[in-house]
Amino acid sequence: MSNIKILVVDDDEDFLFTVRTILAKKPEYQITEARSGRECLEQLTKVEPDLILLDVIMETDIDGFNVAQQIKSKDESSPYARYRDVPIIFLTSVEQKTKLRFADKIGTPLMPSDDFITKPVKPQDLLVRIEEVLRKYGKIK
């Protein structure tokens, strides 16, 4: 299996450490981190990720919903148009904080993502779900 570039976006240093530790079990994963929505968008051109793990609620400049909507925009003039096919998995506690259900809205304009994992994440669940999405996009067999 070739190297898979994963961009992990979260403003919580402890959570980034946790995800980095989980993903380190897979040596083929190359991890890059971003601590804000703006940093995620800046990293796209540098990293050219195969997958984005994206927090929804960030206390920084741009929330995850907005970042995903910008990346998945159908606007051909978007500076992120070439990344629209990069799969996104939301990692978030938004359902716990808001008491609203979002998981059933995956793939809609509100949640242009490929999967939705509620925090706290279970290590094996995270690894399995990443592999499912990567397989769906033909990034792994």
Secondary structure, DSSP 8 states (H G I E B T S, - for coil): ---EEEEEE-S-HHHHHHHHHHHTT-TTEEEEEESSHHHHHHHHHHH--SEEEE-S--SSSS-HHHHHHHHT---TT-TTGGGTTS-EEEEE-HHHHH----GGGBTSSSB--SEEEESS--HHHHHHHHHHHHHHTTS--
